[in-house]
Amino acid sequence: MEEIGITLVGVGLSGIAVSACLNKLGINDIVLEKQYCCAYFHMQLHHLSICRKKEFIQYLYEYIEQFNIKPKFQTCV
């Protein structure tokens, strides 16, 4: 059984970034997300949506893969 050092809640930008930093330091962590996907709520300003939302989501999933982040989706805290 893997020992978890830190539990993070939310697979938004902050949760992903913190998990990547912890992984680089060799600290075991787990990221829990109640939704079924990464960055369920997208950041944008009012009255103008992000033009390349699909590219942004793809970037996040590539980041997750590169930094060995293994989020547990559909997990309530």
N, C-alpha and C positions, 0 to 999 in steps of 0.2 A: 504494500500500500504506500502510495506517494505521500510524503509529508508536505503539507501546505503551510507556508509561512504567513502569507497575507491574503486576505479575501477582498477583492474589489467589487463594487456594485456598479454595473452599468458599462455597456460596451459602446459608449460615446467616445468623443475625441480624447477626453481626459483619461478615461479608463484604459483606453488602448495605449496612450502615451506612457502612463505610469507602469503598466504591465511590461511594456518594452524595456523601460529603464530597469525595472526589477530583474527581468530576465537577463539583461546584460551584466548585472551585478551578481548573477547566480542565485538570486533569491526566488524560491518557489512561490508562485501565486496562482490564484484562480480568479477569473473574471466572470461574474454572474450577470445575466441579462434576462429580464422578464419577457422581452419581445422575442421574435423569431429570427431577427437579423441584426446586423451591425448598423449603428447610427440610425435607429428607427426615426428619430426626430432630427431633421436636417436644419443646420443653421443657415439662416438667410435674413435679410432685412425686409421690412414690410414693403409691399407694393411692387416688388421686383424679385422674381424667383431666380434661383441659380440656373444658369444656362446649361452647364455641363454636369448635371447631377449624377448621371450614370458614370461618367469618368471619375468623379469624386468618390463614389461608392466603390468602384473598382480599385482605386488607389488605396482606400482603407483596407479592403480585403487583401491586397498585395502586401501592405504593411503588416497586417496580422500574420500572414504566412511567413514573411521575411524574419520577423522577430519572435517566431514560435509562440504566438499567443493563441491559447486554446479556450475561447469563450464557451461557457455553458449557457446556451439559449433556452428560452422558455423555462426559466428557473426563478421562482418567486423567493423573495427574501423576507 
